[in-house]
Amino acid sequence: MKITLLCENEASDMVWLAEWGFSTFIEYGDLRVLFDLGYSDVYLRNAAHAGIDLQSVDVIALSHFHRDHTRGLKFHPFVEPKTLVMHPRVRTAALKTDDPAILADFAQIHEILANDFDLRESAEALEFSPGAFFLGEVPRVTEFEPGCFEDDPMEDDTALAFRTEKGAVVVSGCSHAGICNICEHAKSVTGQPLYAVLGGFHLLAAENPPVEETIGYFQAEAPEVLLPMHCVDFPTLARFHTTFGSPKHGAGSVIEL
């Protein structure tokens, strides 16, 4: 299994572009998955630099409706409708704002989803290819994760999970549902213990995140690979590094599992 970061807050070196957002190209056997598309065309430009032909993508999946994961749809290169998997709320949700530019963005994103893709909307976990799962709506089971964002319950926030010989690989977009909630759901859906967890963990100091509890959870679960990225602040990244040895990956990084 091979995961290439096409968009992340930081670049792995000077030849890649970065922005606040997230997008990954996942190769799982013969399956090609594009998970999230960032905020702009950065994922396209990094894919071209990496020699990745996005026309080879079999399935596109969205983690939730926020623009740093979906606005890249405005620049999508697909000449024929691709299968796109998402929670139904992605087509209706919008930030609570009166900003006409933001509202126009959402209107355009919703139109693109309706017209340019073969949508598979599911609030339930969905095995979209053998061993590959869209997790759907994530049950809130931990006592310490808020499972929301600015009073928005974020029912659409989800992740992907993949069965492997070593256990479940979880790829999260932003983890508004709570990264530990996501992992518990992934274990249930795949029937496997955690092998690798990577992506956005949404642990930002301004929101008083449950950093200690999250670290305690991963100490107990002991996944072999643990890579927090997008929407994790520097002090928390440092805690994961000192506790688990987690390196920080950025746009252009390739993770082989």
C-alpha positions in Angstrom: 0.0 0.0 0.0 1.3 3.4 -1.0 0.1 6.8 0.1 1.3 10.1 -1.6 0.4 13.4 0.1 -0.8 15.8 -2.7 -1.8 18.5 -0.3 -0.9 19.3 3.3 -0.1 22.3 5.4 3.6 22.0 4.9 5.8 20.8 2.0 8.2 17.9 2.4 10.9 20.0 0.6 11.2 23.0 -1.7 10.0 21.4 -4.9 6.4 20.8 -3.6 3.5 23.2 -3.0 1.7 23.4 0.4 -1.5 25.1 1.6 -3.9 24.7 4.5 -5.8 21.6 3.3 -5.5 17.9 2.7 -5.4 15.5 -0.2 -3.9 12.0 -0.6 -3.5 9.6 -3.5 -3.8 6.1 -2.2 -2.7 2.9 -4.0 -4.2 -0.2 -2.5 -3.4 -3.2 -4.7 -4.8 -2.3 -8.1 -7.2 0.3 -6.6 -6.5 4.0 -6.9 -8.2 6.4 -4.5 -8.1 10.2 -4.3 -9.1 11.2 -0.8 -10.0 14.9 -0.4 -8.9 17.6 -2.9 -7.6 20.4 -0.7 -8.5 24.1 -1.2 -7.1 24.9 -4.6 -5.3 23.3 -7.5 -2.3 22.5 -5.4 -3.1 18.7 -5.4 -3.1 18.8 -9.3 0.2 20.6 -9.5 1.8 18.2 -6.9 0.4 15.2 -8.7 1.9 16.3 -12.0 5.3 16.8 -10.3 5.0 13.3 -8.8 4.2 11.8 -12.2 0.8 10.7 -11.0 -1.9 10.5 -13.6 -5.1 11.4 -11.8 -7.2 10.1 -14.7 -6.2 6.7 -13.3 -8.2 7.3 -10.1 -10.9 4.7 -9.6 -12.7 6.3 -6.6 -12.8 9.7 -5.1 -13.8 10.1 -1.4 -14.5 13.2 0.7 -13.9 13.3 4.4 -16.4 16.2 5.1 -17.7 19.4 3.6 -15.2 22.0 4.7 -13.5 23.9 1.9 -9.9 23.0 2.7 -10.9 19.4 1.7 -13.5 20.1 -1.1 -12.8 23.4 -2.8 -10.3 21.6 -5.0 -13.3 20.2 -6.9 -13.5 23.5 -8.7 -10.2 22.6 -10.5 -10.8 18.8 -11.0 -9.3 17.4 -14.2 -11.6 14.5 -14.8 -13.0 14.2 -18.3 -15.5 11.4 -17.6 -17.6 11.0 -14.4 -15.7 9.3 -11.6 -17.3 7.5 -8.7 -17.3 9.9 -5.7 -18.1 8.6 -2.2 -19.3 10.9 0.5 -21.8 11.5 3.3 -25.1 12.9 2.0 -24.6 16.0 4.1 -21.7 17.2 2.0 -24.1 18.3 -0.7 -26.2 20.4 1.7 -23.9 21.7 4.4 -22.3 25.1 4.4 -20.5 27.2 7.0 -22.7 29.6 8.9 -21.6 32.8 7.2 -22.9 35.8 5.3 -19.7 36.1 3.2 -20.8 36.0 -0.4 -17.5 34.6 -1.7 -17.8 31.6 0.7 -21.4 31.0 -0.1 -20.6 31.2 -3.8 -17.8 28.6 -3.3 -20.3 26.2 -1.7 -22.9 26.7 -4.4 -20.3 25.9 -7.1 -19.0 22.9 -5.2 -22.5 21.5 -4.8 -23.2 22.0 -8.5 -20.0 20.3 -9.5 -20.8 17.3 -7.3 -24.3 17.0 -8.8 -23.2 17.4 -12.4 -19.6 16.0 -12.8 -19.5 12.8 -10.7 -21.2 9.5 -10.2 -22.2 10.0 -6.5 -22.4 7.3 -4.0 -23.8 8.9 -0.9 -23.8 6.9 2.3 -24.2 7.7 6.0 -23.3 4.0 6.7 -20.0 2.3 6.4 -19.4 1.3 2.8 -17.0 -1.3 1.4 -16.4 0.4 -2.0 -13.8 -2.1 -3.1 -12.7 -5.4 -1.4 -10.9 -4.4 1.8 -11.4 -0.7 1.3 -14.0 1.1 3.4 -15.6 4.5 3.5 -16.5 4.7 7.2 -19.6 6.8 6.9 -21.1 8.5 10.1 -18.8 7.9 13.0 -20.3 6.9 16.4 -19.2 9.2 19.2 -18.1 6.6 21.8 -15.2 8.3 23.7 -15.9 10.4 26.7 -13.2 13.0 26.0 -13.6 13.9 22.3 -16.2 16.7 21.6 -17.0 15.2 18.2 -18.1 18.5 16.8 -16.7 21.8 15.4 -18.0 25.2 16.5 -21.3 23.8 17.6 -21.7 21.9 14.3 -22.2 18.2 15.0 -20.3 17.4 11.8 -22.3 14.2 11.1 -20.5 14.1 7.7 -17.0 13.9 9.1 -15.5 10.5 8.3 -12.4 8.7 7.1 -11.2 5.7 5.1 -10.0 2.3 6.4 -8.2 -0.5 4.6 -7.6 -4.1 5.6 -4.0 -5.3 5.4 -2.1 -8.3 6.6 -0.8 -6.3 9.5 -4.1 -4.7 10.5 -6.3 -1.8 9.7 -4.9 1.3 8.0 -6.9 4.4 8.8 -6.6 7.6 6.7 -8.4 10.6 8.3 -9.1 14.0 6.7 -9.7 16.3 9.6 -11.2 14.1 12.5 -13.8 16.5 13.7 -15.6 13.3 14.8 -12.6 12.6 17.0 -9.6 10.6 15.8 -10.1 8.0 18.6 -13.8 7.7 17.7 -12.8 7.2 14.1 -10.3 4.5 15.0 -12.8 2.6 17.2 -15.2 2.7 14.3 -12.5 1.5 11.8 -11.7 -1.4 14.0 -15.3 -2.4 14.1 -15.9 -2.0 10.4 -12.7 -3.8 9.3 -12.6 -6.4 12.1 -8.9 -5.7 12.6 -6.7 -4.0 15.2 -5.0 -0.8 14.2 -1.8 -1.0 12.2 -1.4 2.5 10.8 -3.3 5.8 11.5 -2.4 8.9 9.5 -4.0 12.2 8.4 -5.6 15.1 10.2 -6.2 14.6 13.9 -7.7 18.0 14.7 -5.8 18.8 17.8 -5.4 22.5 18.0 -4.6 24.4 21.2 -7.2 27.1 20.6 -10.0 24.5 20.9 -8.6 22.9 24.1 -8.2 19.5 22.5 -7.9 16.3 24.5 -4.2 15.8 23.8 -3.4 13.7 26.9 -6.4 11.4 26.4 -5.6 10.9 22.7 -2.0 10.1 23.5 -3.2 7.6 26.2 -5.5 6.0 23.7 -2.7 5.4 21.1 -0.4 4.2 23.8 -3.0 1.5 24.7 -3.7 0.7 21.0 -0.1 0.8 20.0 -0.4 1.1 16.2 2.9 0.5 14.4 2.5 3.6 12.3 1.1 6.9 13.7 1.4 10.0 11.6 -0.6 13.1 12.7 -0.6 15.8 10.0 -3.1 18.5 8.9 -4.9 20.5 11.7 -2.5 19.5 14.4 -0.5 22.3 16.0 3.2 22.3 16.6 3.3 21.6 20.3 1.0 18.5 19.8 3.1 17.3 16.9 6.1 17.6 19.2 4.3 15.5 21.8 3.6 12.8 19.3 7.2 12.9 18.2 8.6 12.5 21.7 6.0 9.9 22.8 5.8 7.8 19.6 8.6 8.9 17.4 6.1 10.2 14.9 7.7 12.1 12.0 5.9 15.0 10.4 5.1 14.4 6.7 4.0 17.1 4.2 3.0 17.6 0.6 5.2 15.3 -1.6 5.8 12.7 1.1 5.3 9.1 0.1 4.3 6.6 2.8 4.7 2.9 2.0 3.0 0.4 4.2 
